[in-house]
Amino acid sequence: MSQPNHSTNSSPAVTNHVAPAESSKTQQAAAKATTESAEEMAPEKIVVEKSPPKPDYPRYRVHPGQPIP
């Protein structure tokens, strides 16, 4: 059988050569995007004073002559 053509973690570690200014801009952009997304994805707000009434109908159907479980 042939050997696979991929590395087995023997390559040197990759270093990050990002300038501090770029890092700061990225962090600011990420914070802004996170805030905007959180505002968009906020749960619905209840705008009525009282919530709707609970239903007062049976949760299952009972036919004549059948016992109620």
Protein Blocks (a to p, Z undefined) as FASTA:
>chain_A
ZZdfbdehkaccddddddfklmmmmmmmmmmmmmmmmmmmpccddfbfbdcdddfbdfbd
cdehiacZZ
